[in-house]
Amino acid sequence: MAGAEGAAPTRGKGKGVKRRVRFINDLTPMVDIAFLLVIFFMTTTVFREPQAIEVSLPPKGTVLTAQSNVITIFIDSLGQTTKQLSDEKPATIPIDSIEPYLRAEEQSNVEKQPGGPEFLAQFNAMSPGRSKDSLSRFILRRVSKLVILVDVHPKSLYQQLVNVMDQVQAVGITRFSIIPHEEKKAETPKGG
């Protein structure tokens, strides 16, 4: 709102005294609009999606899995990762290579399952225009019986575990377990 404020009289050539009129701008409505805009953008903006790993718990009781379907990823106290498929000899693997390794093992596992080779042939024959990341990936994971065990040393960094879990999540494998690392004790000879 504009209002007139008393101004000092000025002398001019005419009869009487002329007054200068000053306008005062009321900024209250502009401040209100600024706060409304701030509230609007704060409530409608998504700053960062929450990142969490979905965990689906198995049914109560013991879940039996064939040893040939189990991949164990070890994280030692120095942060090095090692992979082991069933009874094979453990081999060191960089964290960045875990995702491609798991994808290859998942396809290999599907080939071993009943009806798996036929499904893989249909999956690979899909036209490039269709997305292989939707329903077909879901079915691929249902056919695969692969289970991931992440064996974590108590002195390893938490960030190492997060990096490994990010790689497992990128592949989309839903059957995994984090197990505590057990130190193997050297046996002492008896009797002597």
C-alpha positions as CSV (number, residue, x, y, z in Angstrom):
1,M,0.0,0.0,0.0
2,A,1.2,3.4,-0.7
3,G,0.7,6.2,1.7
4,A,1.6,9.8,1.9
5,E,4.1,10.9,4.4
6,G,4.5,14.5,5.5
7,A,7.2,16.2,3.5
8,A,9.0,19.4,4.1
9,P,7.4,22.4,2.4
10,T,9.1,23.7,-0.7
11,R,9.0,27.2,-2.0
12,G,7.9,27.6,-5.5
13,K,6.7,30.4,-7.8
14,G,3.0,29.8,-7.2
15,K,0.8,30.9,-4.4
16,G,1.0,28.4,-1.7
17,V,3.2,25.8,-0.4
18,K,3.8,22.6,-2.4
19,R,4.5,19.4,-0.6
20,R,6.5,16.5,-1.9
21,V,4.6,13.2,-1.6
22,R,6.6,10.0,-0.7
23,F,5.3,6.5,-1.3
24,I,6.0,3.7,1.1
25,N,6.0,0.2,-0.4
26,D,4.6,-2.4,1.9
27,L,6.7,-5.6,1.2
28,T,4.6,-7.9,3.4
29,P,2.7,-9.6,0.5
30,M,6.0,-10.2,-1.4
31,V,7.5,-11.9,1.7
32,D,4.4,-14.0,2.0
33,I,4.7,-15.1,-1.6
34,A,8.4,-15.9,-1.1
35,F,7.6,-18.1,1.9
36,L,4.8,-19.8,0.0
37,L,7.2,-20.6,-2.9
38,V,9.9,-21.9,-0.5
39,I,7.3,-24.2,1.2
40,F,6.0,-25.4,-2.2
41,F,9.5,-26.3,-3.5
42,M,10.5,-28.0,-0.3
43,T,7.4,-30.2,-0.3
44,T,7.5,-31.1,-4.0
45,T,11.2,-31.6,-4.5
46,V,12.7,-35.1,-4.0
47,F,16.2,-34.5,-2.8
48,R,17.4,-38.1,-2.7
49,E,15.7,-41.4,-3.0
50,P,16.2,-43.5,0.2
51,Q,18.6,-46.3,-0.5
52,A,17.8,-49.6,1.2
53,I,18.2,-53.2,0.4
54,E,15.0,-55.2,0.5
55,V,15.2,-58.3,2.5
56,S,12.7,-61.1,2.1
57,L,12.9,-63.6,4.9
58,P,12.7,-67.3,4.1
59,P,9.9,-69.4,5.6
60,K,10.4,-70.7,9.1
61,G,12.5,-73.8,9.4
62,T,15.6,-75.0,7.5
63,V,16.0,-74.2,3.8
64,L,17.9,-76.8,2.0
65,T,20.1,-75.8,-1.0
66,A,22.3,-77.8,-3.2
67,Q,26.0,-77.0,-2.7
68,S,26.4,-76.4,-6.5
69,N,24.0,-73.5,-6.2
70,V,25.9,-71.6,-3.5
71,I,28.4,-68.9,-4.1
72,T,30.3,-67.6,-1.1
73,I,31.9,-64.1,-1.2
74,F,34.5,-63.6,1.6
75,I,35.4,-60.1,2.8
76,D,38.6,-60.3,4.9
77,S,39.9,-57.9,7.5
78,L,42.0,-56.0,4.8
79,G,39.0,-55.5,2.6
80,Q,39.9,-58.0,-0.1
81,T,37.1,-60.0,-1.6
82,T,37.3,-63.7,-2.5
83,K,34.7,-65.8,-4.4
84,Q,34.0,-69.5,-4.1
85,L,31.5,-71.5,-6.1
86,S,30.4,-74.7,-4.3
87,D,33.6,-76.8,-3.6
88,E,35.9,-74.9,-6.0
89,K,39.1,-73.3,-4.7
90,P,38.6,-69.7,-3.5
91,A,39.8,-67.0,-5.9
92,T,40.4,-63.3,-5.3
93,I,37.9,-61.0,-7.2
94,P,37.9,-57.2,-7.3
95,I,34.6,-55.7,-6.1
96,D,33.9,-54.1,-9.5
97,S,34.0,-57.6,-11.1
98,I,31.4,-59.2,-8.7
99,E,28.4,-58.1,-10.7
100,P,29.5,-59.5,-14.1
101,Y,30.7,-62.7,-12.4
102,L,27.3,-63.1,-10.7
103,R,25.4,-62.5,-14.0
104,A,27.5,-65.1,-15.7
105,E,27.0,-67.6,-12.9
106,E,23.3,-66.9,-12.9
107,Q,23.0,-67.8,-16.6
108,S,25.2,-70.9,-16.0
109,N,22.9,-71.9,-13.1
110,V,19.8,-71.5,-15.3
111,E,21.3,-73.8,-17.9
112,K,21.6,-76.5,-15.3
113,Q,18.0,-76.3,-14.2
114,P,15.2,-78.3,-15.8
115,G,13.8,-76.3,-18.7
116,G,16.5,-73.7,-18.3
117,P,18.3,-74.1,-21.7
118,E,14.9,-73.6,-23.5
119,F,14.2,-70.5,-21.4
120,L,17.6,-69.1,-22.1
121,A,17.2,-69.6,-25.8
122,Q,13.9,-67.7,-25.7
123,F,15.4,-65.0,-23.5
124,N,18.4,-64.4,-25.8
125,A,16.2,-64.5,-28.9
126,M,14.1,-61.6,-27.7
127,S,14.2,-58.7,-30.1
128,P,16.5,-55.8,-29.1
129,G,13.5,-53.5,-28.9
130,R,11.9,-55.4,-26.0
131,S,13.3,-54.8,-22.5
132,K,15.0,-57.8,-21.0
133,D,15.0,-56.1,-17.7
134,S,11.3,-56.5,-16.9
135,L,9.3,-59.7,-16.7
136,S,12.0,-61.9,-18.4
137,R,14.6,-61.0,-15.8
138,F,12.1,-61.8,-13.1
139,I,11.4,-65.2,-14.6
140,L,15.2,-65.7,-15.1
141,R,15.7,-65.2,-11.4
142,R,12.8,-67.6,-10.6
143,V,14.4,-70.3,-12.7
144,S,17.9,-69.7,-11.2
145,K,18.5,-71.4,-7.9
146,L,21.6,-69.4,-7.1
147,V,22.2,-68.4,-3.5
148,I,24.8,-65.9,-2.4
149,L,26.5,-66.1,1.0
150,V,28.5,-63.0,2.1
151,D,31.0,-64.1,4.7
152,V,32.2,-60.9,6.5
153,H,35.2,-60.7,8.8
154,P,34.4,-58.7,12.0
155,K,37.3,-56.3,11.4
156,S,36.4,-55.5,7.8
157,L,35.1,-52.1,6.9
158,Y,31.3,-51.6,6.7
159,Q,31.8,-49.9,3.4
160,Q,33.2,-53.1,1.9
161,L,30.0,-55.0,2.8
162,V,27.9,-52.2,1.4
163,N,29.9,-52.3,-1.9
164,V,29.5,-56.1,-2.2
165,M,25.7,-55.8,-1.4
166,D,25.4,-53.1,-4.1
167,Q,26.9,-55.5,-6.6
168,V,24.5,-58.3,-5.6
169,Q,21.6,-55.9,-5.7
170,A,22.6,-54.7,-9.2
171,V,22.3,-58.3,-10.4
172,G,18.9,-58.6,-8.8
173,I,19.6,-61.9,-6.9
174,T,17.1,-62.1,-4.1
175,R,18.4,-65.2,-2.3
176,F,21.4,-64.1,-0.3
177,S,22.6,-64.2,3.3
178,I,25.2,-62.3,5.4
179,I,27.0,-64.7,7.6
180,P,29.6,-63.9,10.4
181,H,33.1,-65.0,9.7
182,E,34.4,-67.9,11.8
183,E,38.1,-68.2,12.4
184,K,39.5,-71.6,11.7
185,K,41.4,-72.8,14.7
186,A,44.5,-74.8,14.2
187,E,44.2,-78.2,15.8
188,T,46.7,-79.1,18.4
189,P,48.1,-82.6,18.5
190,K,46.7,-84.7,21.4
191,G,48.8,-86.4,24.0
192,G,52.0,-84.8,23.7
